[in-house]
Amino acid sequence: MLRIAVTGRPGIGKTTFCIRVYEKLTDACGFVTVEVREKGRRIGFKLKDLRTGREAWLAKVGFQAPSVGKYGVDINSIEDFISNLSTDCNIVVVDEVGPMELKCPAFIKFVEKILQSDVCCLFTIHMKARHSLLERIRREFIVIRIDESNRDKLVDKVAGMLDACSGR
């Protein structure tokens, strides 16, 4: 099974890359993390189910919870979201495994369950964060660092590799 992890600096387009790859795949599921803005200012992040469009808060400014920078992580929202997320597909997309998501023990278990399964994966991972789960992903996956010069060219290549992996 093929497992690809995409990384790069914040704002480089990892989520957009995942969406563009997902749109080319024949049997994929999972989620992406999207910014939430109010009056032009980022106030937080939501998780978005790629199949259903369902959204749930990941973190937001002013939320009193474990925090990463100015964002409070909504553990209950993450738990509810992943407990209702279907991974019944050949290719699972997880955007992102990063410091906010890793504040949630249920999220860690969710990712570990995917890693134990026989499924192809496209993950995005935080470039610098240190955590045992991120270290495992870095060891076991093909890690691709995207930037302005390669991100557009890699969409078709990665989508083709993943579709071939899933037996399509």
Summary of the structure (lengths in Angstrom):
residues: 168
radius of gyration: 15.1
end to end distance: 13.0
largest distance: 45.4
contacts: 524
relative contact order: 0.25
helix: 34%
strand: 32%
